Amino acid sequence: MTSASAAPMDSRFISLDVVRGIAVMGILLMNIVAFSMPFQAYGNPTAFGGDGPVDMAFWATNFVLADGKMRGLFSILFGASMLLVVQRAEAGGRSSALTHYARMTWLLFFGVIHAYAIWYGDILMLYAGVGMVAYFFRKMETHKLVTLGIILIVGQAILVGGITYSLWMLREAASAPGAAVETAETWSKMAAAFGSPSPGQLAENLTLYRGSYAGILGQRLGPELMQPIIGNFLFSLGTLGLMLLGMAGLKSGFLTGEWSREAYAKCVRYGYLIGLPIQMLLALLLMRSGFDPVSLWLYDITLPMVPDLFIILGHAALILYWVKSSAGSAFMARVAATGRAAFTNYLGTSLICTTIFYGYGFGFYGEFSRASLYIVVPGVWALMLLWSKPWLDRFRYGPLEWLWRSLARRELQPLRK
């Protein structure tokens, strides 16, 4: 068995491309809600978009299988790809530090444009900032990367757990006899922000996103200016942990498809048998709680971080088992191409979905129920699968991948094959 670090530096690992392709497609399963409805509906299906049996079934399925898992899978692949770029720079006699930090600086630039000019749910700023730190762990041994990655993710859960505890304390103080008016008002604002917005807030949100681009941009550059920065900082520990696990996955050969099918099958069994029951229990507890803000932070953000790891392992191993079993299939080639152009597909998804839902496009914001949103998702997936392979059959990189590479290397890169 050849280790990933010793593999030819001009080779591509189709396994990485396929997993990345599934991840960038899967992220839309939850992001579609954030594109089309008020923010609170992302975690609380009763806040907007319908809470009937079908809508709740879609929420529960995504909560168990997709929410946090696809983003986690994408983060792991980012860590692996980042290390691969560093290894190839070193093998080619280039400065790995200059190569890496030029890429991360330009990724940060793209992230800022995405977050403020296109869609608030950007992850590129987070990846750029955390990626700058992850570079220092590139030479760490595989088992140490795994250990540190898990420690960082547990640390992230503890940090978020502290916020959950603070919310619980605030709720108790606000509901206590003789509670101060200021305390009650603070709790009311927090509950509306994280759980159930008031009718007035919903109306304000719908008016904003059904309105003009200038109005949305003004909101992002005004009252919501710090939101992407705060959100990125809050989840940076866990993201770093996932990136380190991705680096370990590359070094160990797990992500490059070098394990046996039996080994991947075992990872699927253990990952799902441990992670899925816990996640299903959390879904039931969250539904029983009525999706109050404290329960949302506890069952939707804090506690899933551990079972998410097992489910991510199961997802990754299942995809890699498929790669080992069906290499050469036409559909797999399209998924791999989607992964090779993941940067373009990620930003392209934002452009497509904001055009569909926002007022300066087709204006369908707030018009779909949660279940009916999933009519849109296969259409966007089809676009990814249809354009990526024909483009990459003719060109070396996706359009934005080429631009990113050219900017980072400070010269135009060859595009045509």
HUQUI-V769938 format. One record per backbone hydrogen bond with DSSP energy under -1.0 kcal/mol. CO is the residue of the C=O (numbers start at 1). NH is the residue of the N-H. E is the energy in kcal/mol with one decimal. If there is no record, write none. Layout:
CO,NH,E + CO,NH,E
//
This chain:
4,7,-1.4 + 8,11,-1.4 + 13,17,-1.6 + 14,18,-2.8 + 15,19,-2.5 + 16,20,-2.5 + 17,21,-2.3 + 18,22,-2.5 + 19,23,-2.3 + 20,24,-2.7 + 21,25,-1.8 + 22,26,-2.8 + 23,27,-2.1 + 26,29,-1.6 + 27,30,-1.1 + 27,31,-2.2 + 28,32,-2.1 + 30,33,-1.3 + 31,35,-2.3 + 32,36,-1.3 + 33,37,-1.7 + 36,366,-2.7 + 38,41,-1.9 + 39,42,-1.8 + 40,44,-2.2 + 44,47,-1.8 + 49,370,-2.6 + 52,56,-2.8 + 53,57,-2.0 + 54,58,-2.1 + 55,59,-2.3 + 56,60,-3.0 + 57,61,-2.3 + 58,62,-2.1 + 59,63,-2.7 + 60,64,-2.3 + 61,65,-2.5 + 62,66,-2.0 + 62,67,-3.5 + 66,70,-2.1 + 68,72,-1.6 + 69,73,-2.6 + 70,74,-2.4 + 71,75,-2.1 + 72,76,-2.3 + 73,77,-2.3 + 74,78,-1.9 + 75,79,-2.1 + 76,80,-2.1 + 77,81,-2.8 + 78,82,-2.6 + 79,83,-2.0 + 80,84,-2.1 + 81,85,-2.3 + 82,86,-2.0 + 83,87,-2.6 + 84,88,-2.3 + 85,89,-2.2 + 86,90,-2.3 + 87,91,-2.4 + 88,92,-1.7 + 89,94,-2.7 + 90,93,-1.3 + 95,99,-2.3 + 96,100,-2.7 + 97,101,-2.9 + 98,102,-1.9 + 99,103,-1.8 + 100,104,-2.5 + 101,105,-2.1 + 102,106,-2.0 + 103,107,-2.2 + 104,108,-2.3 + 105,109,-1.7 + 106,110,-2.5 + 107,111,-2.5 + 108,112,-2.4 + 109,113,-2.1 + 110,114,-2.7 + 111,115,-3.1 + 112,116,-2.2 + 113,117,-2.4 + 114,118,-1.4 + 114,119,-3.2 + 123,127,-2.4 + 124,128,-2.6 + 125,129,-2.3 + 126,130,-2.7 + 127,131,-2.5 + 128,132,-1.5 + 130,134,-2.6 + 131,135,-1.3 + 133,136,-1.6 + 134,137,-2.0 + 135,138,-1.7 + 137,140,-1.6 + 141,145,-2.3 + 142,146,-2.2 + 143,147,-2.2 + 144,148,-2.8 + 145,149,-2.6 + 146,150,-2.3 + 147,151,-2.2 + 148,152,-2.6 + 149,153,-2.0 + 150,154,-2.6 + 151,155,-2.6 + 152,156,-2.2 + 153,157,-2.0 + 154,158,-2.3 + 155,159,-2.4 + 156,160,-2.5 + 157,161,-2.3 + 158,162,-1.8 + 159,163,-1.2 + 160,164,-2.3 + 161,165,-2.5 + 162,166,-2.1 + 163,167,-2.3 + 164,168,-2.3 + 165,169,-2.4 + 166,170,-2.3 + 167,171,-2.5 + 168,172,-2.4 + 169,173,-2.4 + 170,174,-2.4 + 171,175,-1.7 + 176,179,-1.6 + 180,184,-2.1 + 181,185,-2.4 + 182,186,-2.3 + 183,187,-2.4 + 184,188,-2.1 + 185,189,-2.1 + 186,190,-2.3 + 187,191,-2.9 + 188,192,-1.9 + 189,193,-2.1 + 190,194,-2.3 + 191,195,-2.1 + 191,196,-1.3 + 198,202,-2.5 + 199,203,-2.3 + 200,204,-2.1 + 201,205,-2.5 + 202,206,-2.7 + 203,207,-2.3 + 204,208,-2.1 + 205,209,-2.4 + 206,210,-1.4 + 208,211,-1.2 + 209,359,-2.2 + 212,216,-1.7 + 213,217,-2.9 + 214,218,-2.3 + 215,219,-1.6 + 216,220,-2.1 + 217,221,-2.4 + 219,224,-2.5 + 222,225,-1.6 + 226,230,-2.8 + 227,231,-2.6 + 228,232,-2.1 + 229,233,-2.3 + 230,234,-2.3 + 231,235,-1.2 + 233,236,-1.3 + 235,239,-1.6 + 236,240,-2.4 + 237,241,-2.2 + 238,242,-2.2 + 239,243,-2.3 + 240,244,-2.3 + 241,245,-1.9 + 242,246,-2.0 + 243,247,-2.1 + 244,248,-2.3 + 245,249,-2.4 + 246,250,-1.8 + 247,251,-2.4 + 248,252,-2.5 + 249,255,-2.1 + 253,258,-2.3 + 260,264,-2.0 + 261,265,-2.5 + 262,266,-2.1 + 263,267,-1.9 + 264,268,-2.2 + 265,269,-2.4 + 266,270,-2.6 + 267,271,-2.6 + 268,272,-2.4 + 269,273,-2.8 + 270,274,-1.8 + 271,275,-2.3 + 272,276,-1.7 + 275,279,-2.3 + 276,280,-2.6 + 277,281,-2.0 + 278,282,-2.3 + 279,283,-1.9 + 280,284,-2.0 + 281,285,-2.6 + 282,286,-2.3 + 283,287,-2.2 + 284,288,-2.5 + 285,289,-1.6 + 286,291,-1.4 + 292,296,-2.4 + 293,297,-2.2 + 294,298,-2.1 + 295,299,-3.4 + 296,300,-1.8 + 297,302,-2.4 + 298,303,-2.7 + 302,305,-1.2 + 303,306,-1.1 + 304,308,-2.9 + 306,310,-1.0 + 307,311,-2.3 + 308,312,-3.1 + 309,313,-2.2 + 310,314,-2.3 + 311,315,-3.1 + 312,316,-3.0 + 313,317,-2.7 + 314,318,-2.4 + 315,319,-2.4 + 316,320,-2.5 + 317,321,-2.4 + 318,322,-2.0 + 319,323,-2.3 + 320,324,-2.3 + 321,325,-1.8 + 322,326,-2.7 + 326,329,-1.8 + 329,333,-1.8 + 330,334,-1.4 + 331,335,-2.2 + 332,336,-2.8 + 333,337,-1.9 + 334,338,-2.1 + 335,339,-1.9 + 336,340,-2.3 + 337,341,-1.7 + 339,342,-1.5 + 341,345,-2.7 + 342,346,-2.9 + 343,347,-2.2 + 344,348,-2.7 + 345,349,-2.1 + 346,350,-1.4 + 347,351,-2.0 + 348,352,-2.6 + 349,353,-2.9 + 350,354,-2.4 + 351,355,-1.5 + 352,356,-1.9 + 353,357,-2.5 + 354,358,-2.5 + 355,362,-3.1 + 356,364,-1.6 + 357,365,-2.0 + 358,361,-1.9 + 358,363,-2.0 + 364,367,-2.2 + 369,373,-1.2 + 371,374,-1.4 + 372,375,-1.6 + 373,376,-1.9 + 376,380,-1.9 + 377,381,-2.6 + 378,382,-2.6 + 379,383,-1.8 + 380,384,-2.1 + 381,385,-2.5 + 382,386,-2.4 + 383,387,-2.3 + 384,388,-1.8 + 387,391,-2.0 + 388,392,-2.4 + 389,393,-1.8 + 391,394,-1.2 + 391,395,-2.4 + 394,417,-2.1 + 398,402,-2.7 + 399,403,-1.9 + 400,404,-2.9 + 401,405,-2.4 + 402,406,-2.6 + 403,407,-2.6 + 404,408,-2.5 + 405,409,-1.9 + 406,411,-1.6 + 415,396,-3.4
//
